[in-house]
Amino acid sequence: MALSTCTRLLKIRDVLARVPYKKSHLYAKIKEGSFPRQVHLGGRGAFWIEDEVEQWLQREIAAERNGRSSDEKAA
C-alpha cells in the first residue's frame, strides 16, 4: 500500500474515540484480522494509519446498512 504524503497516524486513544470497542476487544479484532493492524515506529509506540481506520469504519457502516455485519460477509 502506498502512503500519501499527508498520512496521519493515530494513537490508541484516538482509535478508541472513533470505534465502538474497548481496548481488549479492539486487539481481539486485530488478532482475528478484522481490524487494521497497528504499525510500530520505534520505541514502544504503536500507531494506526488514519485512512485505514476510516475505510474500516465506512465498510462497517455500509455492511450494517445492508442488514448484516462485515463479520457475516466474511463467513
PQR file with spaces between the fields and no chain letter, atoms N, CA, C, O and H, PARSE charges and radii, in Angstrom:
ATOM       1  N    MET     1       0.836   -1.163    0.000 -0.4000 1.5000
ATOM       2  CA   MET     1       0.000    0.000    0.000 -0.0000 2.0000
ATOM       3  C    MET     1       0.888    1.234    0.000  0.5500 1.7000
ATOM       4  O    MET     1       1.767    1.371    0.851 -0.5500 1.4000
ATOM       5  N    ALA     2       0.665    2.114   -0.934 -0.4000 1.5000
ATOM       6  CA   ALA     2       1.419    3.363   -0.989 -0.0000 2.0000
ATOM       7  C    ALA     2       0.762    4.383   -0.072  0.5500 1.7000
ATOM       8  O    ALA     2      -0.454    4.572   -0.106 -0.5500 1.4000
ATOM       9  H    ALA     2      -0.049    2.002   -1.625  0.4000 1.0000
ATOM      10  N    LEU     3       1.568    5.029    0.738 -0.4000 1.5000
ATOM      11  CA   LEU     3       1.056    6.036    1.649 -0.0000 2.0000
ATOM      12  C    LEU     3       1.168    7.409    1.008  0.5500 1.7000
ATOM      13  O    LEU     3       2.128    7.700    0.296 -0.5500 1.4000
ATOM      14  H    LEU     3       2.556    4.875    0.766  0.4000 1.0000
ATOM      15  N    SER     4       0.170    8.252    1.271 -0.4000 1.5000
ATOM      16  CA   SER     4       0.222    9.604    0.734 -0.0000 2.0000
ATOM      17  C    SER     4       1.211   10.432    1.554  0.5500 1.7000
ATOM      18  O    SER     4       1.652   10.017    2.626 -0.5500 1.4000
ATOM      19  H    SER     4      -0.610    8.016    1.850  0.4000 1.0000
ATOM      20  N    THR     5       1.544   11.592    1.036 -0.4000 1.5000
ATOM      21  CA   THR     5       2.491   12.448    1.743 -0.0000 2.0000
ATOM      22  C    THR     5       1.869   13.079    2.982  0.5500 1.7000
ATOM      23  O    THR     5       2.588   13.664    3.793 -0.5500 1.4000
ATOM      24  H    THR     5       1.186   11.929    0.166  0.4000 1.0000
ATOM      25  N    CYS     6       0.564   12.979    3.150 -0.4000 1.5000
ATOM      26  CA   CYS     6      -0.088   13.556    4.324 -0.0000 2.0000
ATOM      27  C    CYS     6      -0.723   12.476    5.191  0.5500 1.7000
ATOM      28  O    CYS     6      -1.773   12.708    5.790 -0.5500 1.4000
ATOM      29  H    CYS     6      -0.020   12.504    2.491  0.4000 1.0000
ATOM      30  N    THR     7      -0.116   11.325    5.265 -0.4000 1.5000
ATOM      31  CA   THR     7      -0.621   10.245    6.077 -0.0000 2.0000
ATOM      32  C    THR     7      -0.616   10.653    7.544  0.5500 1.7000
ATOM      33  O    THR     7       0.397   11.111    8.072 -0.5500 1.4000
ATOM      34  H    THR     7       0.737   11.137    4.778  0.4000 1.0000
ATOM      35  N    ARG     8      -1.765   10.480    8.192 -0.4000 1.5000
ATOM      36  CA   ARG     8      -1.874   10.800    9.607 -0.0000 2.0000
ATOM      37  C    ARG     8      -1.856    9.514   10.406  0.5500 1.7000
ATOM      38  O    ARG     8      -2.439    8.507   10.006 -0.5500 1.4000
ATOM      39  H    ARG     8      -2.588   10.108    7.763  0.4000 1.0000
ATOM      40  N    LEU     9      -1.187    9.562   11.527 -0.4000 1.5000
ATOM      41  CA   LEU     9      -1.102    8.417   12.417 -0.0000 2.0000
ATOM      42  C    LEU     9      -1.939    8.679   13.658  0.5500 1.7000
ATOM      43  O    LEU     9      -1.982    9.797   14.170 -0.5500 1.4000
ATOM      44  H    LEU     9      -0.714   10.381   11.852  0.4000 1.0000
ATOM      45  N    LEU    10      -2.603    7.632   14.134 -0.4000 1.5000
ATOM      46  CA   LEU    10      -3.446    7.736   15.312 -0.0000 2.0000
ATOM      47  C    LEU    10      -2.869    6.904   16.444  0.5500 1.7000
ATOM      48  O    LEU    10      -2.346    5.814   16.215 -0.5500 1.4000
ATOM      49  H    LEU    10      -2.568    6.724   13.718  0.4000 1.0000
ATOM      50  N    LYS    11      -2.961    7.411   17.659 -0.4000 1.5000
ATOM      51  CA   LYS    11      -2.607    6.638   18.841 -0.0000 2.0000
ATOM      52  C    LYS    11      -3.835    5.848   19.273  0.5500 1.7000
ATOM      53  O    LYS    11      -4.944    6.097   18.798 -0.5500 1.4000
ATOM      54  H    LYS    11      -3.386    8.297   17.845  0.4000 1.0000
ATOM      55  N    ILE    12      -3.630    4.902   20.171 -0.4000 1.5000
ATOM      56  CA   ILE    12      -4.720    4.042   20.613 -0.0000 2.0000
ATOM      57  C    ILE    12      -5.907    4.855   21.132  0.5500 1.7000
ATOM      58  O    ILE    12      -7.055    4.508   20.852 -0.5500 1.4000
ATOM      59  H    ILE    12      -2.730    4.700   20.557  0.4000 1.0000
ATOM      60  N    ARG    13      -5.655    5.917   21.876 -0.4000 1.5000
ATOM      61  CA   ARG    13      -6.766    6.713   22.417 -0.0000 2.0000
ATOM      62  C    ARG    13      -7.582    7.347   21.291  0.5500 1.7000
ATOM      63  O    ARG    13      -8.795    7.510   21.417 -0.5500 1.4000
ATOM      64  H    ARG    13      -4.722    6.199   22.104  0.4000 1.0000
ATOM      65  N    ASP    14      -6.913    7.707   20.186 -0.4000 1.5000
ATOM      66  CA   ASP    14      -7.621    8.293   19.046 -0.0000 2.0000
ATOM      67  C    ASP    14      -8.477    7.245   18.337  0.5500 1.7000
ATOM      68  O    ASP    14      -9.601    7.526   17.921 -0.5500 1.4000
ATOM      69  H    ASP    14      -5.927    7.575   20.083  0.4000 1.0000
ATOM      70  N    VAL    15      -7.934    6.039   18.205 -0.4000 1.5000
ATOM      71  CA   VAL    15      -8.685    4.951   17.567 -0.0000 2.0000
ATOM      72  C    VAL    15      -9.908    4.615   18.412  0.5500 1.7000
ATOM      73  O    VAL    15     -11.013    4.481   17.885 -0.5500 1.4000
ATOM      74  H    VAL    15      -7.021    5.811   18.543  0.4000 1.0000
ATOM      75  N    LEU    16      -9.713    4.478   19.722 -0.4000 1.5000
ATOM      76  CA   LEU    16     -10.821    4.122   20.608 -0.0000 2.0000
ATOM      77  C    LEU    16     -11.896    5.200   20.646  0.5500 1.7000
ATOM      78  O    LEU    16     -13.053    4.906   20.945 -0.5500 1.4000
ATOM      79  H    LEU    16      -8.816    4.587   20.150  0.4000 1.0000
ATOM      80  N    ALA    17     -11.533    6.435   20.350 -0.4000 1.5000
ATOM      81  CA   ALA    17     -12.526    7.512   20.280 -0.0000 2.0000
ATOM      82  C    ALA    17     -13.388    7.401   19.023  0.5500 1.7000
ATOM      83  O    ALA    17     -14.466    7.991   18.957 -0.5500 1.4000
ATOM      84  H    ALA    17     -10.592    6.674   20.107  0.4000 1.0000
ATOM      85  N    ARG    18     -12.916    6.644   18.021 -0.4000 1.5000
ATOM      86  CA   ARG    18     -13.625    6.538   16.739 -0.0000 2.0000
ATOM      87  C    ARG    18     -14.404    5.240   16.570  0.5500 1.7000
ATOM      88  O    ARG    18     -15.332    5.179   15.764 -0.5500 1.4000
ATOM      89  H    ARG    18     -12.040    6.165   18.074  0.4000 1.0000
ATOM      90  N    VAL    19     -14.043    4.215   17.309 -0.4000 1.5000
ATOM      91  CA   VAL    19     -14.690    2.913   17.129 -0.0000 2.0000
ATOM      92  C    VAL    19     -15.466    2.527   18.386  0.5500 1.7000
ATOM      93  O    VAL    19     -15.137    2.985   19.480 -0.5500 1.4000
ATOM      94  H    VAL    19     -13.289    4.265   17.964  0.4000 1.0000
ATOM      95  N    PRO    20     -16.493    1.688   18.240 -0.5600 1.5000
ATOM      96  CA   PRO    20     -17.335    1.334   19.385  0.2800 2.0000
ATOM      97  C    PRO    20     -16.795    0.152   20.200  0.5500 1.7000
ATOM      98  O    PRO    20     -17.567   -0.711   20.618 -0.5500 1.4000
ATOM      99  N    TYR    21     -15.498    0.108   20.424 -0.4000 1.5000
ATOM     100  CA   TYR    21     -14.881   -1.021   21.122 -0.0000 2.0000
ATOM     101  C    TYR    21     -14.067   -0.546   22.306  0.5500 1.7000
ATOM     102  O    TYR    21     -13.583    0.586   22.337 -0.5500 1.4000
ATOM     103  H    TYR    21     -14.871    0.809   20.085  0.4000 1.0000
ATOM     104  N    LYS    22     -13.925   -1.427   23.274 -0.4000 1.5000
ATOM     105  CA   LYS    22     -12.953   -1.232   24.340 -0.0000 2.0000
ATOM     106  C    LYS    22     -11.618   -1.745   23.817  0.5500 1.7000
ATOM     107  O    LYS    22     -11.566   -2.436   22.799 -0.5500 1.4000
ATOM     108  H    LYS    22     -14.318   -2.346   23.248  0.4000 1.0000
ATOM     109  N    LYS    23     -10.548   -1.407   24.510 -0.4000 1.5000
ATOM     110  CA   LYS    23      -9.205   -1.756   24.046 -0.0000 2.0000
ATOM     111  C    LYS    23      -9.037   -3.263   23.842  0.5500 1.7000
ATOM     112  O    LYS    23      -8.480   -3.682   22.827 -0.5500 1.4000
ATOM     113  H    LYS    23     -10.590   -0.846   25.337  0.4000 1.0000
ATOM     114  N    SER    24      -9.507   -4.081   24.781 -0.4000 1.5000
ATOM     115  CA   SER    24      -9.324   -5.533   24.669 -0.0000 2.0000
ATOM     116  C    SER    24     -10.055   -6.097   23.454  0.5500 1.7000
ATOM     117  O    SER    24      -9.540   -6.989   22.779 -0.5500 1.4000
ATOM     118  H    SER    24      -9.960   -3.740   25.605  0.4000 1.0000
ATOM     119  N    HIS    25     -11.251   -5.582   23.173 -0.4000 1.5000
ATOM     120  CA   HIS    25     -11.997   -6.059   22.006 -0.0000 2.0000
ATOM     121  C    HIS    25     -11.327   -5.607   20.707  0.5500 1.7000
ATOM     122  O    HIS    25     -11.302   -6.349   19.725 -0.5500 1.4000
ATOM     123  H    HIS    25     -11.669   -4.858   23.721  0.4000 1.0000
ATOM     124  N    LEU    26     -10.792   -4.400   20.708 -0.4000 1.5000
ATOM     125  CA   LEU    26     -10.082   -3.909   19.528 -0.0000 2.0000
ATOM     126  C    LEU    26      -8.902   -4.820   19.200  0.5500 1.7000
ATOM     127  O    LEU    26      -8.716   -5.209   18.047 -0.5500 1.4000
ATOM     128  H    LEU    26     -10.812   -3.797   21.506  0.4000 1.0000
ATOM     129  N    TYR    27      -8.106   -5.160   20.217 -0.4000 1.5000
ATOM     130  CA   TYR    27      -6.957   -6.028   19.973 -0.0000 2.0000
ATOM     131  C    TYR    27      -7.392   -7.431   19.539  0.5500 1.7000
ATOM     132  O    TYR    27      -6.687   -8.079   18.766 -0.5500 1.4000
ATOM     133  H    TYR    27      -8.257   -4.844   21.153  0.4000 1.0000
ATOM     134  N    ALA    28      -8.527   -7.902   20.020 -0.4000 1.5000
ATOM     135  CA   ALA    28      -9.052   -9.195   19.565 -0.0000 2.0000
ATOM     136  C    ALA    28      -9.432   -9.119   18.087  0.5500 1.7000
ATOM     137  O    ALA    28      -9.181  -10.063   17.337 -0.5500 1.4000
ATOM     138  H    ALA    28      -9.100   -7.376   20.649  0.4000 1.0000
ATOM     139  N    LYS    29     -10.036   -8.006   17.660 -0.4000 1.5000
ATOM     140  CA   LYS    29     -10.398   -7.826   16.249 -0.0000 2.0000
ATOM     141  C    LYS    29      -9.142   -7.762   15.368  0.5500 1.7000
ATOM     142  O    LYS    29      -9.138   -8.270   14.247 -0.5500 1.4000
ATOM     143  H    LYS    29     -10.240   -7.240   18.269  0.4000 1.0000
ATOM     144  N    ILE    30      -8.081   -7.136   15.881 -0.4000 1.5000
ATOM     145  CA   ILE    30      -6.821   -7.076   15.132 -0.0000 2.0000
ATOM     146  C    ILE    30      -6.261   -8.488   14.992  0.5500 1.7000
ATOM     147  O    ILE    30      -5.834   -8.886   13.909 -0.5500 1.4000
ATOM     148  H    ILE    30      -8.084   -6.722   16.792  0.4000 1.0000
ATOM     149  N    LYS    31      -6.265   -9.239   16.084 -0.4000 1.5000
ATOM     150  CA   LYS    31      -5.718  -10.598   16.068 -0.0000 2.0000
ATOM     151  C    LYS    31      -6.457  -11.493   15.081  0.5500 1.7000
ATOM     152  O    LYS    31      -5.832  -12.313   14.408 -0.5500 1.4000
ATOM     153  H    LYS    31      -6.612   -8.916   16.964  0.4000 1.0000
ATOM     154  N    GLU    32      -7.767  -11.350   14.985 -0.4000 1.5000
ATOM     155  CA   GLU    32      -8.541  -12.181   14.046 -0.0000 2.0000
ATOM     156  C    GLU    32      -8.485  -11.641   12.618  0.5500 1.7000
ATOM     157  O    GLU    32      -8.989  -12.279   11.694 -0.5500 1.4000
ATOM     158  H    GLU    32      -8.275  -10.684   15.532  0.4000 1.0000
ATOM     159  N    GLY    33      -7.879  -10.478   12.436 -0.4000 1.5000
ATOM     160  CA   GLY    33      -7.703   -9.925   11.093 -0.0000 2.0000
ATOM     161  C    GLY    33      -8.861   -9.094   10.589  0.5500 1.7000
ATOM     162  O    GLY    33      -8.940   -8.812    9.393 -0.5500 1.4000
ATOM     163  H    GLY    33      -7.469   -9.960   13.187  0.4000 1.0000
ATOM     164  N    SER    34      -9.769   -8.693   11.478 -0.4000 1.5000
ATOM     165  CA   SER    34     -10.926   -7.927   11.024 -0.0000 2.0000
ATOM     166  C    SER    34     -10.843   -6.445   11.374  0.5500 1.7000
ATOM     167  O    SER    34     -11.838   -5.728   11.266 -0.5500 1.4000
ATOM     168  H    SER    34      -9.705   -8.922   12.449  0.4000 1.0000
ATOM     169  N    PHE    35      -9.677   -5.984   11.788 -0.4000 1.5000
ATOM     170  CA   PHE    35      -9.438   -4.564   12.031 -0.0000 2.0000
ATOM     171  C    PHE    35      -8.006   -4.271   11.607  0.5500 1.7000
ATOM     172  O    PHE    35      -7.134   -5.125   11.766 -0.5500 1.4000
ATOM     173  H    PHE    35      -8.869   -6.567   11.876  0.4000 1.0000
ATOM     174  N    PRO    36      -7.744   -3.080   11.069 -0.5600 1.5000
ATOM     175  CA   PRO    36      -6.390   -2.756   10.610  0.2800 2.0000
ATOM     176  C    PRO    36      -5.343   -2.906   11.718  0.5500 1.7000
ATOM     177  O    PRO    36      -5.580   -2.543   12.871 -0.5500 1.4000
ATOM     178  N    ARG    37      -4.198   -3.442   11.347 -0.4000 1.5000
ATOM     179  CA   ARG    37      -3.100   -3.625   12.293 -0.0000 2.0000
ATOM     180  C    ARG    37      -2.373   -2.309   12.519  0.5500 1.7000
ATOM     181  O    ARG    37      -2.326   -1.442   11.647 -0.5500 1.4000
ATOM     182  H    ARG    37      -4.006   -3.736   10.411  0.4000 1.0000
ATOM     183  N    GLN    38      -1.821   -2.190   13.686 -0.4000 1.5000
ATOM     184  CA   GLN    38      -1.023   -1.028   14.024 -0.0000 2.0000
ATOM     185  C    GLN    38       0.379   -1.160   13.433  0.5500 1.7000
ATOM     186  O    GLN    38       0.817   -2.250   13.067 -0.5500 1.4000
ATOM     187  H    GLN    38      -1.859   -2.895   14.395  0.4000 1.0000
ATOM     188  N    VAL    39       1.065   -0.032   13.350 -0.4000 1.5000
ATOM     189  CA   VAL    39       2.462   -0.021   12.922 -0.0000 2.0000
ATOM     190  C    VAL    39       3.297    0.446   14.102  0.5500 1.7000
ATOM     191  O    VAL    39       2.863    1.286   14.891 -0.5500 1.4000
ATOM     192  H    VAL    39       0.710    0.854   13.648  0.4000 1.0000
ATOM     193  N    HIS    40       4.490   -0.100   14.217 -0.4000 1.5000
ATOM     194  CA   HIS    40       5.411    0.263   15.293 -0.0000 2.0000
ATOM     195  C    HIS    40       6.561    1.049   14.678  0.5500 1.7000
ATOM     196  O    HIS    40       7.276    0.547   13.810 -0.5500 1.4000
ATOM     197  H    HIS    40       4.843   -0.781   13.576  0.4000 1.0000
ATOM     198  N    LEU    41       6.729    2.259   15.126 -0.4000 1.5000
ATOM     199  CA   LEU    41       7.739    3.141   14.546 -0.0000 2.0000
ATOM     200  C    LEU    41       8.794    3.505   15.585  0.5500 1.7000
ATOM     201  O    LEU    41       9.024    4.677   15.882 -0.5500 1.4000
ATOM     202  H    LEU    41       6.148    2.667   15.830  0.4000 1.0000
ATOM     203  N    GLY    42       9.416    2.485   16.119 -0.4000 1.5000
ATOM     204  CA   GLY    42      10.460    2.716   17.110 -0.0000 2.0000
ATOM     205  C    GLY    42       9.890    2.863   18.504  0.5500 1.7000
ATOM     206  O    GLY    42       8.738    3.258   18.683 -0.5500 1.4000
ATOM     207  H    GLY    42       9.229    1.533   15.878  0.4000 1.0000
ATOM     208  N    GLY    43      10.691    2.546   19.467 -0.4000 1.5000
ATOM     209  CA   GLY    43      10.234    2.649   20.847 -0.0000 2.0000
ATOM     210  C    GLY    43       9.050    1.739   21.111  0.5500 1.7000
ATOM     211  O    GLY    43       8.885    0.699   20.473 -0.5500 1.4000
ATOM     212  H    GLY    43      11.626    2.225   19.323  0.4000 1.0000
ATOM     213  N    ARG    44       8.242    2.146   22.053 -0.4000 1.5000
ATOM     214  CA   ARG    44       7.085    1.342   22.421 -0.0000 2.0000
ATOM     215  C    ARG    44       5.801    1.831   21.767  0.5500 1.7000
ATOM     216  O    ARG    44       4.729    1.278   22.014 -0.5500 1.4000
ATOM     217  H    ARG    44       8.376    2.990   22.572  0.4000 1.0000
ATOM     218  N    GLY    45       5.899    2.846   20.949 -0.4000 1.5000
ATOM     219  CA   GLY    45       4.704    3.440   20.367 -0.0000 2.0000
ATOM     220  C    GLY    45       4.108    2.613   19.246  0.5500 1.7000
ATOM     221  O    GLY    45       4.820    2.115   18.374 -0.5500 1.4000
ATOM     222  H    GLY    45       6.770    3.295   20.748  0.4000 1.0000
ATOM     223  N    ALA    46       2.801    2.477   19.281 -0.4000 1.5000
ATOM     224  CA   ALA    46       2.061    1.819   18.207 -0.0000 2.0000
ATOM     225  C    ALA    46       1.084    2.841   17.640  0.5500 1.7000
ATOM     226  O    ALA    46       0.460    3.597   18.385 -0.5500 1.4000
ATOM     227  H    ALA    46       2.223    2.882   19.990  0.4000 1.0000
ATOM     228  N    PHE    47       0.958    2.858   16.329 -0.4000 1.5000
ATOM     229  CA   PHE    47       0.111    3.827   15.663 -0.0000 2.0000
ATOM     230  C    PHE    47      -0.734    3.130   14.604  0.5500 1.7000
ATOM     231  O    PHE    47      -0.345    2.092   14.067 -0.5500 1.4000
ATOM     232  H    PHE    47       1.465    2.244   15.724  0.4000 1.0000
ATOM     233  N    TRP    48      -1.888    3.708   14.313 -0.4000 1.5000
ATOM     234  CA   TRP    48      -2.753    3.225   13.247 -0.0000 2.0000
ATOM     235  C    TRP    48      -2.797    4.287   12.172  0.5500 1.7000
ATOM     236  O    TRP    48      -2.749    5.482   12.466 -0.5500 1.4000
ATOM     237  H    TRP    48      -2.204    4.551   14.750  0.4000 1.0000
ATOM     238  N    ILE    49      -2.888    3.854   10.932 -0.4000 1.5000
ATOM     239  CA   ILE    49      -2.986    4.777    9.809 -0.0000 2.0000
ATOM     240  C    ILE    49      -4.440    5.237    9.716  0.5500 1.7000
ATOM     241  O    ILE    49      -5.352    4.424    9.566 -0.5500 1.4000
ATOM     242  H    ILE    49      -2.927    2.884   10.694  0.4000 1.0000
ATOM     243  N    GLU    50      -4.639    6.534    9.805 -0.4000 1.5000
ATOM     244  CA   GLU    50      -5.983    7.100    9.867 -0.0000 2.0000
ATOM     245  C    GLU    50      -6.857    6.645    8.697  0.5500 1.7000
ATOM     246  O    GLU    50      -8.018    6.290    8.902 -0.5500 1.4000
ATOM     247  H    GLU    50      -3.898    7.195    9.927  0.4000 1.0000
ATOM     248  N    ASP    51      -6.323    6.650    7.487 -0.4000 1.5000
ATOM     249  CA   ASP    51      -7.112    6.247    6.318 -0.0000 2.0000
ATOM     250  C    ASP    51      -7.606    4.807    6.429  0.5500 1.7000
ATOM     251  O    ASP    51      -8.731    4.510    6.030 -0.5500 1.4000
ATOM     252  H    ASP    51      -5.380    6.939    7.320  0.4000 1.0000
ATOM     253  N    GLU    52      -6.782    3.915    6.963 -0.4000 1.5000
ATOM     254  CA   GLU    52      -7.198    2.517    7.124 -0.0000 2.0000
ATOM     255  C    GLU    52      -8.327    2.388    8.135  0.5500 1.7000
ATOM     256  O    GLU    52      -9.260    1.611    7.929 -0.5500 1.4000
ATOM     257  H    GLU    52      -5.867    4.156    7.287  0.4000 1.0000
ATOM     258  N    VAL    53      -8.250    3.145    9.224 -0.4000 1.5000
ATOM     259  CA   VAL    53      -9.316    3.120   10.232 -0.0000 2.0000
ATOM     260  C    VAL    53     -10.599    3.693    9.644  0.5500 1.7000
ATOM     261  O    VAL    53     -11.677    3.140    9.859 -0.5500 1.4000
ATOM     262  H    VAL    53      -7.493    3.776    9.390  0.4000 1.0000
ATOM     263  N    GLU    54     -10.497    4.781    8.913 -0.4000 1.5000
ATOM     264  CA   GLU    54     -11.671    5.395    8.298 -0.0000 2.0000
ATOM     265  C    GLU    54     -12.315    4.464    7.260  0.5500 1.7000
ATOM     266  O    GLU    54     -13.540    4.368    7.188 -0.5500 1.4000
ATOM     267  H    GLU    54      -9.621    5.230    8.739  0.4000 1.0000
ATOM     268  N    GLN    55     -11.492    3.783    6.461 -0.4000 1.5000
ATOM     269  CA   GLN    55     -12.031    2.836    5.481 -0.0000 2.0000
ATOM     270  C    GLN    55     -12.745    1.691    6.180  0.5500 1.7000
ATOM     271  O    GLN    55     -13.802    1.250    5.729 -0.5500 1.4000
ATOM     272  H    GLN    55     -10.496    3.861    6.519  0.4000 1.0000
ATOM     273  N    TRP    56     -12.176    1.209    7.275 -0.4000 1.5000
ATOM     274  CA   TRP    56     -12.815    0.147    8.052 -0.0000 2.0000
ATOM     275  C    TRP    56     -14.175    0.622    8.557  0.5500 1.7000
ATOM     276  O    TRP    56     -15.164   -0.104    8.457 -0.5500 1.4000
ATOM     277  H    TRP    56     -11.318    1.568    7.641  0.4000 1.0000
ATOM     278  N    LEU    57     -14.224    1.846    9.101 -0.4000 1.5000
ATOM     279  CA   LEU    57     -15.490    2.389    9.590 -0.0000 2.0000
ATOM     280  C    LEU    57     -16.534    2.468    8.476  0.5500 1.7000
ATOM     281  O    LEU    57     -17.693    2.109    8.680 -0.5500 1.4000
ATOM     282  H    LEU    57     -13.420    2.435    9.181  0.4000 1.0000
ATOM     283  N    GLN    58     -16.124    2.933    7.309 -0.4000 1.5000
ATOM     284  CA   GLN    58     -17.056    3.039    6.184 -0.0000 2.0000
ATOM     285  C    GLN    58     -17.597    1.667    5.769  0.5500 1.7000
ATOM     286  O    GLN    58     -18.783    1.528    5.469 -0.5500 1.4000
ATOM     287  H    GLN    58     -15.182    3.224    7.142  0.4000 1.0000
ATOM     288  N    ARG    59     -16.718    0.651    5.753 -0.4000 1.5000
ATOM     289  CA   ARG    59     -17.172   -0.718    5.431 -0.0000 2.0000
ATOM     290  C    ARG    59     -18.163   -1.228    6.467  0.5500 1.7000
ATOM     291  O    ARG    59     -19.163   -1.853    6.116 -0.5500 1.4000
ATOM     292  H    ARG    59     -15.755    0.764    5.997  0.4000 1.0000
ATOM     293  N    GLU    60     -17.887   -0.962    7.755 -0.4000 1.5000
ATOM     294  CA   GLU    60     -18.786   -1.399    8.817 -0.0000 2.0000
ATOM     295  C    GLU    60     -20.142   -0.720    8.701  0.5500 1.7000
ATOM     296  O    GLU    60     -21.179   -1.363    8.864 -0.5500 1.4000
ATOM     297  H    GLU    60     -17.074   -0.454    8.040  0.4000 1.0000
ATOM     298  N    ILE    61     -20.137    0.571    8.421 -0.4000 1.5000
ATOM     299  CA   ILE    61     -21.386    1.310    8.266 -0.0000 2.0000
ATOM     300  C    ILE    61     -22.174    0.770    7.074  0.5500 1.7000
ATOM     301  O    ILE    61     -23.381    0.551    7.173 -0.5500 1.4000
ATOM     302  H    ILE    61     -19.295    1.094    8.288  0.4000 1.0000
ATOM     303  N    ALA    62     -21.496    0.557    5.953 -0.4000 1.5000
ATOM     304  CA   ALA    62     -22.169    0.037    4.755 -0.0000 2.0000
ATOM     305  C    ALA    62     -22.741   -1.343    5.013  0.5500 1.7000
ATOM     306  O    ALA    62     -23.863   -1.632    4.598 -0.5500 1.4000
ATOM     307  H    ALA    62     -20.516    0.735    5.872  0.4000 1.0000
ATOM     308  N    ALA    63     -21.993   -2.201    5.690 -0.4000 1.5000
ATOM     309  CA   ALA    63     -22.469   -3.550    5.985 -0.0000 2.0000
ATOM     310  C    ALA    63     -23.694   -3.502    6.894  0.5500 1.7000
ATOM     311  O    ALA    63     -24.648   -4.251    6.685 -0.5500 1.4000
ATOM     312  H    ALA    63     -21.082   -1.966    6.028  0.4000 1.0000
ATOM     313  N    GLU    64     -23.676   -2.640    7.885 -0.4000 1.5000
ATOM     314  CA   GLU    64     -24.808   -2.517    8.806 -0.0000 2.0000
ATOM     315  C    GLU    64     -26.043   -2.012    8.068  0.5500 1.7000
ATOM     316  O    GLU    64     -27.154   -2.484    8.311 -0.5500 1.4000
ATOM     317  H    GLU    64     -22.900   -2.031    8.055  0.4000 1.0000
ATOM     318  N    ARG    65     -25.851   -1.072    7.187 -0.4000 1.5000
ATOM     319  CA   ARG    65     -26.985   -0.527    6.431 -0.0000 2.0000
ATOM     320  C    ARG    65     -27.542   -1.543    5.440  0.5500 1.7000
ATOM     321  O    ARG    65     -28.706   -1.454    5.048 -0.5500 1.4000
ATOM     322  H    ARG    65     -24.949   -0.688    6.990  0.4000 1.0000
ATOM     323  N    ASN    66     -26.730   -2.494    5.039 -0.4000 1.5000
ATOM     324  CA   ASN    66     -27.197   -3.552    4.146 -0.0000 2.0000
ATOM     325  C    ASN    66     -27.784   -4.721    4.924  0.5500 1.7000
ATOM     326  O    ASN    66     -28.130   -5.749    4.342 -0.5500 1.4000
ATOM     327  H    ASN    66     -25.785   -2.566    5.358  0.4000 1.0000
ATOM     328  N    GLY    67     -27.896   -4.566    6.239 -0.4000 1.5000
ATOM     329  CA   GLY    67     -28.575   -5.563    7.051 -0.0000 2.0000
ATOM     330  C    GLY    67     -27.739   -6.705    7.560  0.5500 1.7000
ATOM     331  O    GLY    67     -28.292   -7.703    8.023 -0.5500 1.4000
ATOM     332  H    GLY    67     -27.615   -3.731    6.713  0.4000 1.0000
ATOM     333  N    ARG    68     -26.410   -6.599    7.495 -0.4000 1.5000
ATOM     334  CA   ARG    68     -25.563   -7.642    8.044 -0.0000 2.0000
ATOM     335  C    ARG    68     -24.214   -7.059    8.426  0.5500 1.7000
ATOM     336  O    ARG    68     -23.780   -6.034    7.900 -0.5500 1.4000
ATOM     337  H    ARG    68     -25.961   -5.788    7.119  0.4000 1.0000
ATOM     338  N    SER    69     -23.575   -7.736    9.345 -0.4000 1.5000
ATOM     339  CA   SER    69     -22.263   -7.250    9.791 -0.0000 2.0000
ATOM     340  C    SER    69     -21.188   -7.680    8.813  0.5500 1.7000
ATOM     341  O    SER    69     -21.384   -8.617    8.038 -0.5500 1.4000
ATOM     342  H    SER    69     -23.927   -8.568    9.772  0.4000 1.0000
ATOM     343  N    SER    70     -20.058   -7.002    8.847 -0.4000 1.5000
ATOM     344  CA   SER    70     -18.950   -7.386    7.968 -0.0000 2.0000
ATOM     345  C    SER    70     -18.402   -8.740    8.360  0.5500 1.7000
ATOM     346  O    SER    70     -17.846   -9.437    7.511 -0.5500 1.4000
ATOM     347  H    SER    70     -19.899   -6.242    9.477  0.4000 1.0000
ATOM     348  N    ASP    71     -18.539   -9.152    9.647 -0.4000 1.5000
ATOM     349  CA   ASP    71     -18.117  -10.483   10.072 -0.0000 2.0000
ATOM     350  C    ASP    71     -18.934  -11.545    9.357  0.5500 1.7000
ATOM     351  O    ASP    71     -18.399  -12.583    8.967 -0.5500 1.4000
ATOM     352  H    ASP    71     -18.991   -8.586   10.337  0.4000 1.0000
ATOM     353  N    GLU    72     -20.254  -11.289    9.179 -0.4000 1.5000
ATOM     354  CA   GLU    72     -21.096  -12.238    8.464 -0.0000 2.0000
ATOM     355  C    GLU    72     -20.726  -12.303    6.989  0.5500 1.7000
ATOM     356  O    GLU    72     -20.788  -13.373    6.384 -0.5500 1.4000
ATOM     357  H    GLU    72     -20.688  -10.446    9.496  0.4000 1.0000
ATOM     358  N    LYS    73     -20.342  -11.171    6.403 -0.4000 1.5000
ATOM     359  CA   LYS    73     -19.943  -11.152    4.989 -0.0000 2.0000
ATOM     360  C    LYS    73     -18.703  -11.998    4.765  0.5500 1.7000
ATOM     361  O    LYS    73     -18.579  -12.661    3.735 -0.5500 1.4000
ATOM     362  H    LYS    73     -20.292  -10.301    6.894  0.4000 1.0000
ATOM     363  N    ALA    74     -17.779  -11.981    5.727 -0.4000 1.5000
ATOM     364  CA   ALA    74     -16.533  -12.716    5.586 -0.0000 2.0000
ATOM     365  C    ALA    74     -16.745  -14.213    5.703  0.5500 1.7000
ATOM     366  O    ALA    74     -15.942  -14.995    5.194 -0.5500 1.4000
ATOM     367  H    ALA    74     -17.879  -11.442    6.564  0.4000 1.0000
ATOM     368  N    ALA    75     -17.820  -14.621    6.370 -0.4000 1.5000
ATOM     369  CA   ALA    75     -18.061  -16.057    6.588 -0.0000 2.0000
ATOM     370  C    ALA    75     -18.596  -16.745    5.357  0.5500 1.7000
ATOM     371  O    ALA    75     -18.848  -17.950    5.384 -0.5500 1.4000
ATOM     372  H    ALA    75     -18.472  -13.985    6.784  0.4000 1.0000
